[in-house]
């Protein structure tokens, strides 16, 4: 009989320990993206490709592109949903939720601090004159977003008509309920043109409805509790959860809804505070939807600092939770769902309406600013620099801040 000494034994690594190490490395990569991913969803997907596919090989390039396409047709934050879906594939639901937390935490903390600073300035009657150049820069960002979105997704005559109509209606009718109705109407209009898409054979759709039921039940319970109790934190959660359930097209489409509901309709913050916060949100890495954290912080300023921290928390959870529920729901049967022509056809109308809403937002956001050649020139210059150069948004924001402080 051959003796095997302990040092000669082959030790196979424990699968569970290997999985924990892999998950830890994955979360470190997510944190790296959270601290360095500037530029919105288009730039985020390029960084995910380099880090998640080429370097770490968590998934293939084709799988990443398909996941990103899936998230683009769902309401909610595209980059956040894509990363959450990757986390789900790598380590299941637990890792997916940790991925969401690591991705949004750094920018959520920063925007909460910005909201607290804005409250301090307003409470002590300190004017925001030093941020005067930030506001027209923010309008330039929105105008550029409107151009970029419309040029990429509006490619048919029907889409152009829907974009123009939605821009006019969202400009003149500013109720928060107009926006979801426009999105639904746009989807219905183009859904009837499903026959232009080729048929996909072998459809075998099996649906687990649990996450969708959770998604809908949360919305209903929040609405009922908010109406019954009239507590501002619950109403805020419902407001952000509802908006997060209806936003197609990324964070830029969020702006007209947020401005109409929280500035014009409810008056939780001024247009000056809104534009300044939005501009600063463009200057930091991470998800664009994190701007809602700032709004939630200011919405509860009358409750003191602890109330503001609560407002920050409920706004952040409210805006990101529906997209998380939906990606967990749909990722299980995405391969079969994307074979249906009516799904593909409805996206044309949703994208066209979203583009029109962002176009209207660029005009609406300019109204509160002093109408002068200087401000108009800053808007045009910002748009031009974003269009024809590779100057990052945060560089423009820093330039605006430094110039405003120097002149002030």
GULUMVEX-647335 format. One record per residue (C-alpha): residue number from 1; residue in three letters; y, z, x. Coordinates in Angstrom, 2 decimals. Example, Ala and Ser with C-alpha at 12.3 -4.5 7.8 and 13.67 -1.06 7.14 Angstrom:
2
+------+------+---------+---------+---------+
| resi | resn |   north |      up |    east |
+------+------+---------+---------+---------+
|    1 |  Ala |   -4.50 |    7.80 |   12.30 |
|    2 |  Ser |   -1.06 |    7.14 |   13.67 |
+------+------+---------+---------+---------+
***
This chain:
408
+------+------+---------+---------+---------+
| resi | resn |   north |      up |    east |
+------+------+---------+---------+---------+
|    1 |  Unk |    0.00 |    0.00 |    0.00 |
|    2 |  Unk |    3.38 |   -1.02 |    1.32 |
|    3 |  Unk |    5.95 |    1.75 |    1.52 |
|    4 |  Unk |    9.50 |    0.97 |    0.46 |
|    5 |  Unk |   12.12 |    3.26 |    1.85 |
|    6 |  Unk |   15.27 |    3.99 |   -0.21 |
|    7 |  Unk |   17.53 |    2.01 |    2.09 |
|    8 |  Unk |   15.23 |   -1.00 |    1.66 |
|    9 |  Unk |   15.31 |   -0.94 |   -2.12 |
|   10 |  Unk |   17.29 |   -3.69 |   -3.82 |
|   11 |  Unk |   19.88 |   -2.11 |   -6.06 |
|   12 |  Unk |   20.93 |   -4.31 |   -8.93 |
|   13 |  Unk |   24.39 |   -3.51 |  -10.29 |
|   14 |  Unk |   24.56 |   -2.01 |  -13.74 |
|   15 |  Unk |   25.73 |   -4.57 |  -16.31 |
|   16 |  Unk |   27.93 |   -2.02 |  -18.10 |
|   17 |  Unk |   29.71 |   -1.07 |  -14.89 |
|   18 |  Unk |   30.27 |   -4.73 |  -14.03 |
|   19 |  Unk |   31.72 |   -5.30 |  -17.48 |
|   20 |  Unk |   34.15 |   -2.38 |  -17.06 |
|   21 |  Unk |   35.33 |   -3.73 |  -13.71 |
|   22 |  Unk |   35.78 |   -7.20 |  -15.19 |
|   23 |  Unk |   37.76 |   -5.79 |  -18.12 |
|   24 |  Unk |   39.96 |   -3.76 |  -15.75 |
|   25 |  Unk |   40.74 |   -6.85 |  -13.68 |
|   26 |  Unk |   41.46 |   -8.80 |  -16.85 |
|   27 |  Unk |   43.96 |   -6.18 |  -18.06 |
|   28 |  Unk |   45.64 |   -6.22 |  -14.63 |
|   29 |  Unk |   46.04 |   -9.98 |  -15.00 |
|   30 |  Unk |   47.53 |   -9.52 |  -18.48 |
|   31 |  Unk |   50.01 |   -6.99 |  -17.08 |
|   32 |  Unk |   50.95 |   -9.47 |  -14.36 |
|   33 |  Unk |   51.71 |  -12.05 |  -17.04 |
|   34 |  Unk |   53.70 |   -9.51 |  -19.05 |
|   35 |  Unk |   55.95 |   -8.85 |  -16.05 |
|   36 |  Unk |   56.35 |  -12.45 |  -14.84 |
|   37 |  Unk |   55.90 |  -14.83 |  -17.80 |
|   38 |  Unk |   59.40 |  -16.12 |  -18.54 |
|   39 |  Unk |   60.24 |  -19.12 |  -20.69 |
|   40 |  Unk |   58.43 |  -18.75 |  -24.01 |
|   41 |  Unk |   55.04 |  -20.05 |  -25.20 |
|   42 |  Unk |   55.20 |  -23.37 |  -23.35 |
|   43 |  Unk |   55.71 |  -21.64 |  -20.01 |
|   44 |  Unk |   53.25 |  -18.88 |  -20.91 |
|   45 |  Unk |   50.39 |  -21.32 |  -21.49 |
|   46 |  Unk |   51.00 |  -22.90 |  -18.08 |
|   47 |  Unk |   50.76 |  -19.49 |  -16.41 |
|   48 |  Unk |   47.62 |  -18.65 |  -18.38 |
|   49 |  Unk |   46.11 |  -21.91 |  -17.20 |
|   50 |  Unk |   46.75 |  -21.05 |  -13.56 |
|   51 |  Unk |   45.67 |  -17.41 |  -13.76 |
|   52 |  Unk |   43.05 |  -17.23 |  -16.52 |
|   53 |  Unk |   41.36 |  -20.60 |  -15.97 |
|   54 |  Unk |   41.88 |  -21.84 |  -12.41 |
|   55 |  Unk |   41.89 |  -18.50 |  -10.59 |
|   56 |  Unk |   39.74 |  -16.11 |  -12.67 |
|   57 |  Unk |   37.68 |  -18.57 |  -14.75 |
|   58 |  Unk |   37.61 |  -16.36 |  -17.82 |
|   59 |  Unk |   37.30 |  -19.58 |  -19.84 |
|   60 |  Unk |   37.52 |  -23.34 |  -19.35 |
|   61 |  Unk |   40.66 |  -25.44 |  -19.59 |
|   62 |  Unk |   39.35 |  -27.05 |  -22.78 |
|   63 |  Unk |   38.67 |  -23.65 |  -24.35 |
|   64 |  Unk |   42.19 |  -22.44 |  -23.49 |
|   65 |  Unk |   43.81 |  -25.53 |  -24.99 |
|   66 |  Unk |   41.75 |  -25.19 |  -28.16 |
|   67 |  Unk |   42.56 |  -21.50 |  -28.49 |
|   68 |  Unk |   46.25 |  -22.24 |  -28.04 |
|   69 |  Unk |   46.06 |  -24.99 |  -30.65 |
|   70 |  Unk |   44.40 |  -22.57 |  -33.05 |
|   71 |  Unk |   47.15 |  -20.00 |  -32.54 |
|   72 |  Unk |   49.84 |  -22.63 |  -33.07 |
|   73 |  Unk |   48.58 |  -23.32 |  -36.59 |
|   74 |  Unk |   48.48 |  -19.61 |  -37.47 |
|   75 |  Unk |   51.52 |  -17.55 |  -38.40 |
|   76 |  Unk |   52.54 |  -15.12 |  -35.70 |
|   77 |  Unk |   53.34 |  -15.09 |  -31.96 |
|   78 |  Unk |   51.46 |  -17.95 |  -30.28 |
|   79 |  Unk |   51.28 |  -16.55 |  -26.74 |
|   80 |  Unk |   50.27 |  -13.10 |  -27.95 |
|   81 |  Unk |   47.54 |  -14.48 |  -30.19 |
|   82 |  Unk |   46.22 |  -16.73 |  -27.42 |
|   83 |  Unk |   45.97 |  -13.84 |  -24.95 |
|   84 |  Unk |   44.41 |  -11.62 |  -27.61 |
|   85 |  Unk |   41.84 |  -14.32 |  -28.38 |
|   86 |  Unk |   40.99 |  -14.61 |  -24.67 |
|   87 |  Unk |   40.56 |  -10.83 |  -24.53 |
|   88 |  Unk |   38.29 |  -11.03 |  -27.56 |
|   89 |  Unk |   36.11 |  -13.62 |  -25.84 |
|   90 |  Unk |   35.97 |  -11.69 |  -22.59 |
|   91 |  Unk |   35.29 |   -8.22 |  -23.99 |
|   92 |  Unk |   35.27 |   -8.11 |  -27.77 |
|   93 |  Unk |   37.65 |   -6.33 |  -30.16 |
|   94 |  Unk |   38.34 |   -3.29 |  -27.96 |
|   95 |  Unk |   39.50 |   -5.37 |  -25.01 |
|   96 |  Unk |   41.48 |   -7.60 |  -27.37 |
|   97 |  Unk |   43.47 |   -4.63 |  -28.69 |
|   98 |  Unk |   44.03 |   -3.34 |  -25.14 |
|   99 |  Unk |   45.21 |   -6.83 |  -24.17 |
|  100 |  Unk |   47.76 |   -6.76 |  -26.98 |
|  101 |  Unk |   49.01 |   -3.33 |  -25.90 |
|  102 |  Unk |   49.36 |   -4.23 |  -22.20 |
|  103 |  Unk |   51.06 |   -7.55 |  -23.01 |
|  104 |  Unk |   53.78 |   -6.17 |  -25.31 |
|  105 |  Unk |   54.38 |   -2.67 |  -23.86 |
|  106 |  Unk |   56.73 |   -3.52 |  -20.91 |
|  107 |  Unk |   59.13 |   -5.68 |  -22.92 |
|  108 |  Unk |   58.93 |   -3.37 |  -25.94 |
|  109 |  Unk |   60.09 |   -0.46 |  -23.78 |
|  110 |  Unk |   62.92 |   -2.56 |  -22.32 |
|  111 |  Unk |   64.17 |   -3.78 |  -25.72 |
|  112 |  Unk |   64.01 |   -0.24 |  -27.11 |
|  113 |  Unk |   66.26 |    0.90 |  -24.27 |
|  114 |  Unk |   68.62 |   -1.99 |  -24.98 |
|  115 |  Unk |   68.74 |   -0.96 |  -28.64 |
|  116 |  Unk |   69.51 |    2.65 |  -27.69 |
|  117 |  Unk |   72.26 |    1.45 |  -25.34 |
|  118 |  Unk |   73.81 |   -0.68 |  -28.09 |
|  119 |  Unk |   73.80 |    2.31 |  -30.43 |
|  120 |  Unk |   75.51 |    4.43 |  -27.79 |
|  121 |  Unk |   78.23 |    1.81 |  -27.31 |
|  122 |  Unk |   78.83 |    1.53 |  -31.06 |
|  123 |  Unk |   78.81 |    5.32 |  -31.56 |
|  124 |  Unk |   81.43 |    5.79 |  -28.85 |
|  125 |  Unk |   83.56 |    2.82 |  -30.00 |
|  126 |  Unk |   82.98 |    0.97 |  -26.73 |
|  127 |  Unk |   83.59 |   -2.72 |  -27.44 |
|  128 |  Unk |   81.06 |   -5.37 |  -26.45 |
|  129 |  Unk |   83.74 |   -7.58 |  -24.98 |
|  130 |  Unk |   81.90 |   -7.73 |  -21.67 |
|  131 |  Unk |   79.09 |   -9.52 |  -23.56 |
|  132 |  Unk |   81.36 |  -12.12 |  -25.13 |
|  133 |  Unk |   79.83 |  -14.98 |  -23.14 |
|  134 |  Unk |   76.30 |  -13.88 |  -24.00 |
|  135 |  Unk |   76.74 |  -14.73 |  -27.69 |
|  136 |  Unk |   77.57 |  -18.46 |  -27.35 |
|  137 |  Unk |   74.83 |  -18.71 |  -24.70 |
|  138 |  Unk |   72.40 |  -17.36 |  -27.32 |
|  139 |  Unk |   73.54 |  -20.04 |  -29.77 |
|  140 |  Unk |   72.90 |  -22.63 |  -27.07 |
|  141 |  Unk |   69.36 |  -21.28 |  -26.69 |
|  142 |  Unk |   68.70 |  -21.66 |  -30.42 |
|  143 |  Unk |   70.21 |  -25.17 |  -30.48 |
|  144 |  Unk |   67.98 |  -26.19 |  -27.59 |
|  145 |  Unk |   64.94 |  -24.67 |  -29.32 |
|  146 |  Unk |   65.75 |  -26.69 |  -32.45 |
|  147 |  Unk |   65.95 |  -29.88 |  -30.40 |
|  148 |  Unk |   62.76 |  -29.19 |  -28.45 |
|  149 |  Unk |   60.69 |  -28.22 |  -31.49 |
|  150 |  Unk |   61.86 |  -31.11 |  -33.65 |
|  151 |  Unk |   61.40 |  -33.72 |  -30.92 |
|  152 |  Unk |   57.79 |  -32.66 |  -30.37 |
|  153 |  Unk |   56.46 |  -32.05 |  -33.86 |
|  154 |  Unk |   58.58 |  -34.18 |  -36.23 |
|  155 |  Unk |   57.25 |  -37.70 |  -35.69 |
|  156 |  Unk |   57.02 |  -39.22 |  -39.18 |
|  157 |  Unk |   59.54 |  -40.20 |  -41.86 |
|  158 |  Unk |   58.13 |  -37.55 |  -44.17 |
|  159 |  Unk |   58.56 |  -34.94 |  -41.45 |
|  160 |  Unk |   62.18 |  -35.96 |  -40.86 |
|  161 |  Unk |   62.96 |  -35.72 |  -44.59 |
|  162 |  Unk |   61.33 |  -32.29 |  -44.82 |
|  163 |  Unk |   63.22 |  -31.11 |  -41.74 |
|  164 |  Unk |   66.59 |  -32.20 |  -43.15 |
|  165 |  Unk |   65.91 |  -30.73 |  -46.60 |
|  166 |  Unk |   64.72 |  -27.41 |  -45.18 |
|  167 |  Unk |   67.75 |  -27.23 |  -42.87 |
|  168 |  Unk |   70.13 |  -27.75 |  -45.81 |
|  169 |  Unk |   68.35 |  -25.30 |  -48.12 |
|  170 |  Unk |   67.96 |  -22.57 |  -45.50 |
|  171 |  Unk |   71.65 |  -22.95 |  -44.61 |
|  172 |  Unk |   72.99 |  -22.64 |  -48.16 |
|  173 |  Unk |   70.37 |  -20.32 |  -49.65 |
|  174 |  Unk |   69.98 |  -17.35 |  -47.32 |
|  175 |  Unk |   67.66 |  -15.07 |  -49.28 |
|  176 |  Unk |   64.72 |  -13.90 |  -47.14 |
|  177 |  Unk |   62.33 |  -15.29 |  -49.75 |
|  178 |  Unk |   63.59 |  -18.85 |  -49.33 |
|  179 |  Unk |   61.95 |  -19.26 |  -45.94 |
|  180 |  Unk |   58.30 |  -18.59 |  -46.88 |
|  181 |  Unk |   58.70 |  -20.75 |  -50.00 |
|  182 |  Unk |   59.98 |  -23.62 |  -47.85 |
|  183 |  Unk |   57.03 |  -23.27 |  -45.46 |
|  184 |  Unk |   54.52 |  -23.28 |  -48.31 |
|  185 |  Unk |   56.23 |  -26.26 |  -49.97 |
|  186 |  Unk |   56.21 |  -28.24 |  -46.70 |
|  187 |  Unk |   52.50 |  -27.56 |  -46.21 |
|  188 |  Unk |   51.70 |  -28.68 |  -49.77 |
|  189 |  Unk |   53.71 |  -31.91 |  -49.46 |
|  190 |  Unk |   51.91 |  -33.15 |  -46.35 |
|  191 |  Unk |   48.51 |  -31.77 |  -47.36 |
|  192 |  Unk |   48.29 |  -34.62 |  -49.88 |
|  193 |  Unk |   48.29 |  -37.05 |  -46.95 |
|  194 |  Unk |   45.00 |  -35.74 |  -45.58 |
|  195 |  Unk |   43.27 |  -39.11 |  -45.92 |
|  196 |  Unk |   45.07 |  -40.48 |  -42.87 |
|  197 |  Unk |   43.04 |  -38.08 |  -40.71 |
|  198 |  Unk |   39.45 |  -39.08 |  -39.78 |
|  199 |  Unk |   36.54 |  -37.27 |  -41.36 |
|  200 |  Unk |   34.60 |  -34.75 |  -39.31 |
|  201 |  Unk |   30.85 |  -34.59 |  -40.05 |
|  202 |  Unk |   28.49 |  -31.62 |  -40.14 |
|  203 |  Unk |   30.80 |  -29.00 |  -41.59 |
|  204 |  Unk |   29.00 |  -25.68 |  -42.05 |
|  205 |  Unk |   31.65 |  -23.07 |  -42.74 |
|  206 |  Unk |   30.59 |  -19.41 |  -42.87 |
|  207 |  Unk |   33.42 |  -16.91 |  -43.27 |
|  208 |  Unk |   33.55 |  -13.18 |  -42.58 |
|  209 |  Unk |   36.43 |  -12.03 |  -44.79 |
|  210 |  Unk |   36.80 |   -8.46 |  -43.46 |
|  211 |  Unk |   39.83 |   -9.02 |  -41.21 |
|  212 |  Unk |   41.54 |  -11.20 |  -43.81 |
|  213 |  Unk |   41.06 |   -8.51 |  -46.44 |
|  214 |  Unk |   42.50 |   -5.98 |  -43.99 |
|  215 |  Unk |   45.43 |   -8.34 |  -43.35 |
|  216 |  Unk |   46.21 |   -8.71 |  -47.06 |
|  217 |  Unk |   45.55 |   -5.08 |  -47.97 |
|  218 |  Unk |   47.95 |   -3.85 |  -45.29 |
|  219 |  Unk |   50.71 |   -6.06 |  -46.68 |
|  220 |  Unk |   50.14 |   -4.90 |  -50.27 |
|  221 |  Unk |   49.88 |   -1.20 |  -49.37 |
|  222 |  Unk |   53.03 |   -1.35 |  -47.24 |
|  223 |  Unk |   54.96 |   -3.08 |  -50.04 |
|  224 |  Unk |   53.77 |   -0.58 |  -52.67 |
|  225 |  Unk |   54.47 |    2.47 |  -50.49 |
|  226 |  Unk |   57.88 |    1.12 |  -49.48 |
|  227 |  Unk |   58.85 |    0.51 |  -53.10 |
|  228 |  Unk |   57.53 |    3.89 |  -54.26 |
|  229 |  Unk |   58.91 |    6.11 |  -51.49 |
|  230 |  Unk |   62.01 |    4.14 |  -50.41 |
|  231 |  Unk |   61.43 |    5.53 |  -46.91 |
|  232 |  Unk |   63.15 |    3.32 |  -44.36 |
|  233 |  Unk |   60.33 |    3.38 |  -41.74 |
|  234 |  Unk |   57.80 |    2.17 |  -44.32 |
|  235 |  Unk |   60.20 |   -0.47 |  -45.65 |
|  236 |  Unk |   60.87 |   -1.65 |  -42.11 |
|  237 |  Unk |   57.15 |   -1.93 |  -41.42 |
|  238 |  Unk |   56.72 |   -4.01 |  -44.58 |
|  239 |  Unk |   59.70 |   -6.22 |  -43.68 |
|  240 |  Unk |   58.41 |   -7.02 |  -40.20 |
|  241 |  Unk |   54.78 |   -7.30 |  -41.29 |
|  242 |  Unk |   55.79 |   -9.79 |  -44.01 |
|  243 |  Unk |   57.86 |  -11.84 |  -41.58 |
|  244 |  Unk |   55.08 |  -11.75 |  -38.98 |
|  245 |  Unk |   52.72 |  -13.09 |  -41.66 |
|  246 |  Unk |   54.90 |  -16.11 |  -42.44 |
|  247 |  Unk |   56.33 |  -17.30 |  -39.12 |
|  248 |  Unk |   54.94 |  -20.59 |  -37.87 |
|  249 |  Unk |   56.21 |  -22.19 |  -34.68 |
|  250 |  Unk |   56.93 |  -19.29 |  -32.34 |
|  251 |  Unk |   59.68 |  -16.77 |  -31.79 |
|  252 |  Unk |   62.58 |  -19.20 |  -32.21 |
|  253 |  Unk |   61.66 |  -19.73 |  -35.87 |
|  254 |  Unk |   61.88 |  -15.95 |  -36.28 |
|  255 |  Unk |   65.63 |  -15.96 |  -35.64 |
|  256 |  Unk |   66.92 |  -17.40 |  -38.94 |
|  257 |  Unk |   64.71 |  -15.03 |  -40.94 |
|  258 |  Unk |   65.75 |  -11.98 |  -38.93 |
|  259 |  Unk |   69.44 |  -12.87 |  -39.09 |
|  260 |  Unk |   69.43 |  -13.50 |  -42.85 |
|  261 |  Unk |   67.46 |  -10.40 |  -43.74 |
|  262 |  Unk |   68.72 |   -7.77 |  -41.31 |
|  263 |  Unk |   72.30 |   -8.88 |  -40.63 |
|  264 |  Unk |   73.53 |  -10.69 |  -43.74 |
|  265 |  Unk |   71.29 |   -9.22 |  -46.42 |
|  266 |  Unk |   70.76 |   -5.61 |  -45.31 |
|  267 |  Unk |   73.47 |   -5.09 |  -42.70 |
|  268 |  Unk |   71.32 |   -3.06 |  -40.29 |
|  269 |  Unk |   73.18 |   -4.54 |  -37.31 |
|  270 |  Unk |   76.22 |   -6.72 |  -36.73 |
|  271 |  Unk |   76.09 |  -10.39 |  -35.80 |
|  272 |  Unk |   77.54 |   -9.46 |  -32.41 |
|  273 |  Unk |   74.72 |   -6.98 |  -31.77 |
|  274 |  Unk |   72.15 |   -9.48 |  -33.04 |
|  275 |  Unk |   73.28 |  -12.29 |  -30.75 |
|  276 |  Unk |   73.65 |  -10.01 |  -27.73 |
|  277 |  Unk |   70.15 |   -8.60 |  -28.21 |
|  278 |  Unk |   68.63 |  -12.02 |  -28.75 |
|  279 |  Unk |   70.22 |  -13.34 |  -25.57 |
|  280 |  Unk |   68.90 |  -10.41 |  -23.56 |
|  281 |  Unk |   65.44 |  -10.92 |  -25.05 |
|  282 |  Unk |   65.54 |  -14.47 |  -23.65 |
|  283 |  Unk |   66.22 |  -13.11 |  -20.18 |
|  284 |  Unk |   63.07 |  -11.02 |  -19.88 |
|  285 |  Unk |   59.39 |  -11.96 |  -19.54 |
|  286 |  Unk |   56.82 |  -11.45 |  -22.24 |
|  287 |  Unk |   56.58 |  -12.36 |  -25.93 |
|  288 |  Unk |   59.67 |  -13.68 |  -27.76 |
|  289 |  Unk |   58.70 |  -11.70 |  -30.89 |
|  290 |  Unk |   59.60 |   -8.52 |  -29.00 |
|  291 |  Unk |   63.18 |   -9.09 |  -30.18 |
|  292 |  Unk |   62.06 |   -7.34 |  -33.38 |
|  293 |  Unk |   61.63 |   -4.10 |  -31.41 |
|  294 |  Unk |   65.36 |   -4.19 |  -30.73 |
|  295 |  Unk |   66.17 |   -4.80 |  -34.40 |
|  296 |  Unk |   63.94 |   -1.92 |  -35.49 |
|  297 |  Unk |   65.63 |    0.40 |  -32.99 |
|  298 |  Unk |   69.11 |   -0.40 |  -34.35 |
|  299 |  Unk |   68.00 |   -0.35 |  -38.00 |
|  300 |  Unk |   67.33 |    3.40 |  -37.77 |
|  301 |  Unk |   70.33 |    4.44 |  -35.68 |
|  302 |  Unk |   71.55 |    6.80 |  -38.42 |
|  303 |  Unk |   68.37 |    8.90 |  -37.92 |
|  304 |  Unk |   69.14 |    9.79 |  -34.32 |
|  305 |  Unk |   67.23 |    8.93 |  -31.17 |
|  306 |  Unk |   63.82 |   10.00 |  -32.52 |
|  307 |  Unk |   64.42 |    7.92 |  -35.63 |
|  308 |  Unk |   65.30 |    4.95 |  -33.44 |
|  309 |  Unk |   62.12 |    5.38 |  -31.41 |
|  310 |  Unk |   60.19 |    5.42 |  -34.69 |
|  311 |  Unk |   62.02 |    2.29 |  -35.82 |
|  312 |  Unk |   61.11 |    0.60 |  -32.54 |
|  313 |  Unk |   57.45 |    1.53 |  -33.01 |
|  314 |  Unk |   57.08 |    0.41 |  -36.65 |
|  315 |  Unk |   58.94 |   -2.85 |  -35.97 |
|  316 |  Unk |   56.72 |   -3.67 |  -32.99 |
|  317 |  Unk |   53.50 |   -2.85 |  -34.83 |
|  318 |  Unk |   54.68 |   -4.60 |  -37.97 |
|  319 |  Unk |   55.58 |   -7.91 |  -36.32 |
|  320 |  Unk |   52.47 |   -8.17 |  -34.10 |
|  321 |  Unk |   49.75 |   -6.73 |  -36.35 |
|  322 |  Unk |   49.37 |   -9.57 |  -38.89 |
|  323 |  Unk |   48.91 |  -12.20 |  -36.19 |
|  324 |  Unk |   46.27 |   -9.99 |  -34.58 |
|  325 |  Unk |   44.37 |   -9.60 |  -37.85 |
|  326 |  Unk |   44.50 |  -13.34 |  -38.45 |
|  327 |  Unk |   43.29 |  -14.37 |  -35.00 |
|  328 |  Unk |   40.38 |  -11.91 |  -35.31 |
|  329 |  Unk |   39.61 |  -13.37 |  -38.74 |
|  330 |  Unk |   39.75 |  -17.06 |  -37.92 |
|  331 |  Unk |   38.43 |  -17.25 |  -34.37 |
|  332 |  Unk |   34.89 |  -16.64 |  -35.65 |
|  333 |  Unk |   34.80 |  -19.89 |  -37.64 |
|  334 |  Unk |   37.52 |  -21.96 |  -35.98 |
|  335 |  Unk |   35.13 |  -24.61 |  -34.72 |
|  336 |  Unk |   34.16 |  -25.49 |  -38.28 |
|  337 |  Unk |   37.56 |  -25.00 |  -39.91 |
|  338 |  Unk |   39.34 |  -27.51 |  -37.67 |
|  339 |  Unk |   37.07 |  -30.25 |  -39.02 |
|  340 |  Unk |   38.81 |  -30.15 |  -42.42 |
|  341 |  Unk |   41.43 |  -32.88 |  -42.80 |
|  342 |  Unk |   43.60 |  -30.96 |  -45.27 |
|  343 |  Unk |   44.18 |  -28.25 |  -42.66 |
|  344 |  Unk |   45.36 |  -30.80 |  -40.10 |
|  345 |  Unk |   47.58 |  -32.56 |  -42.66 |
|  346 |  Unk |   49.36 |  -29.40 |  -43.84 |
|  347 |  Unk |   50.52 |  -28.62 |  -40.28 |
|  348 |  Unk |   52.89 |  -31.58 |  -40.32 |
|  349 |  Unk |   54.89 |  -30.10 |  -43.18 |
|  350 |  Unk |   54.86 |  -26.59 |  -41.74 |
|  351 |  Unk |   56.17 |  -27.82 |  -38.38 |
|  352 |  Unk |   58.88 |  -29.99 |  -39.97 |
|  353 |  Unk |   60.16 |  -27.15 |  -42.15 |
|  354 |  Unk |   60.13 |  -24.76 |  -39.19 |
|  355 |  Unk |   62.23 |  -27.24 |  -37.20 |
|  356 |  Unk |   64.77 |  -27.51 |  -40.02 |
|  357 |  Unk |   65.07 |  -23.73 |  -40.24 |
|  358 |  Unk |   65.83 |  -23.45 |  -36.53 |
|  359 |  Unk |   68.45 |  -26.22 |  -36.81 |
|  360 |  Unk |   70.17 |  -24.30 |  -39.60 |
|  361 |  Unk |   69.96 |  -21.09 |  -37.54 |
|  362 |  Unk |   71.93 |  -22.66 |  -34.68 |
|  363 |  Unk |   74.81 |  -23.36 |  -37.09 |
|  364 |  Unk |   74.58 |  -20.01 |  -38.87 |
|  365 |  Unk |   74.62 |  -18.05 |  -35.63 |
|  366 |  Unk |   77.74 |  -19.86 |  -34.45 |
|  367 |  Unk |   79.79 |  -18.85 |  -37.52 |
|  368 |  Unk |   80.42 |  -15.19 |  -36.53 |
|  369 |  Unk |   81.64 |  -16.21 |  -33.06 |
|  370 |  Unk |   85.32 |  -16.93 |  -32.53 |
|  371 |  Unk |   85.82 |  -20.65 |  -32.97 |
|  372 |  Unk |   87.37 |  -21.80 |  -29.72 |
|  373 |  Unk |   86.95 |  -24.62 |  -27.25 |
|  374 |  Unk |   85.67 |  -22.11 |  -24.69 |
|  375 |  Unk |   82.83 |  -20.85 |  -26.90 |
|  376 |  Unk |   81.94 |  -24.36 |  -28.04 |
|  377 |  Unk |   81.93 |  -25.48 |  -24.41 |
|  378 |  Unk |   79.59 |  -22.62 |  -23.46 |
|  379 |  Unk |   77.16 |  -23.63 |  -26.24 |
|  380 |  Unk |   77.21 |  -27.26 |  -25.10 |
|  381 |  Unk |   76.90 |  -26.30 |  -21.42 |
|  382 |  Unk |   73.95 |  -23.99 |  -22.13 |
|  383 |  Unk |   72.19 |  -26.69 |  -24.15 |
|  384 |  Unk |   72.81 |  -29.28 |  -21.42 |
|  385 |  Unk |   71.61 |  -27.06 |  -18.58 |
|  386 |  Unk |   68.41 |  -26.22 |  -20.44 |
|  387 |  Unk |   67.86 |  -29.89 |  -21.24 |
|  388 |  Unk |   68.58 |  -31.50 |  -17.87 |
|  389 |  Unk |   67.91 |  -28.77 |  -15.31 |
|  390 |  Unk |   65.24 |  -26.22 |  -14.56 |
|  391 |  Unk |   67.59 |  -23.26 |  -14.48 |
|  392 |  Unk |   65.67 |  -20.38 |  -16.12 |
|  393 |  Unk |   67.22 |  -18.68 |  -19.19 |
|  394 |  Unk |   67.49 |  -15.31 |  -17.48 |
|  395 |  Unk |   69.74 |  -16.85 |  -14.80 |
|  396 |  Unk |   72.15 |  -18.08 |  -17.48 |
|  397 |  Unk |   72.15 |  -14.64 |  -19.12 |
|  398 |  Unk |   72.87 |  -12.89 |  -15.81 |
|  399 |  Unk |   75.69 |  -15.34 |  -15.12 |
|  400 |  Unk |   77.18 |  -14.67 |  -18.56 |
|  401 |  Unk |   76.94 |  -10.91 |  -18.11 |
|  402 |  Unk |   78.48 |  -10.92 |  -14.64 |
|  403 |  Unk |   81.31 |  -13.20 |  -15.77 |
|  404 |  Unk |   81.99 |  -11.04 |  -18.82 |
|  405 |  Unk |   82.06 |   -7.82 |  -16.78 |
|  406 |  Unk |   84.29 |   -9.37 |  -14.14 |
|  407 |  Unk |   86.82 |  -10.68 |  -16.67 |
|  408 |  Unk |   86.70 |   -7.49 |  -18.74 |
+------+------+---------+---------+---------+
***
